Structures are given as C-alpha cells and as structure tokens.
C-alpha cells in the first residue's frame, strides 16, 4: 500500500521539476493535507489468507 501511495504522490505532486527543498516540503505537505481532507481510500483486495499462499516467506502462519 505504501508503494501505491508513493506512486500517487509521484504522479500528482512530483511530476515536475521542483527547484529546492523548501518548495518540495511545501508541495508535499499541501498534497498530504489534500489527501487527508478528501479522505482518500484504497480498495485493498489482497487478503491475509491470499498473502500467506502467494508470499509464504513473508507471511508465516502464527501459532495460536
């Protein structure tokens, strides 16, 4: 999910030359504020069970 959000940031905010660090900080803060105010949501369809099947090494079954 983090990679998806960073991709959106890149397309919506960082898709141009930004002259300095201060401008970058200002632009990213404005983008974050807008995303939060609009209550942007992500439709995550990958379940834990599916992750355990496809990514066995990363999602081990925990003992109960």
DARAGI-V700315 format. One record per pair of residues at least 12 apart in sequence whose C-alpha atoms are under 10 Angstrom apart, sorted by the first residue. I is the first residue (numbers start at 1). J is the second residue. D is the distance in Angstrom with one decimal. If there is no record, write none. Layout:
i & j & d
I & J & D
I & J & D
This chain:
i & j & d
1 & 42 & 8.0
1 & 43 & 9.8
1 & 44 & 7.9
4 & 42 & 9.0
5 & 42 & 8.9
9 & 28 & 8.0
9 & 31 & 7.6
9 & 32 & 8.7
9 & 35 & 9.7
10 & 28 & 9.9
12 & 28 & 9.9
12 & 31 & 8.1
13 & 27 & 7.0
13 & 28 & 6.9
13 & 30 & 9.2
13 & 31 & 6.8
13 & 32 & 9.8
14 & 27 & 8.4
14 & 28 & 8.3
14 & 31 & 9.9
48 & 61 & 9.9
49 & 61 & 9.4
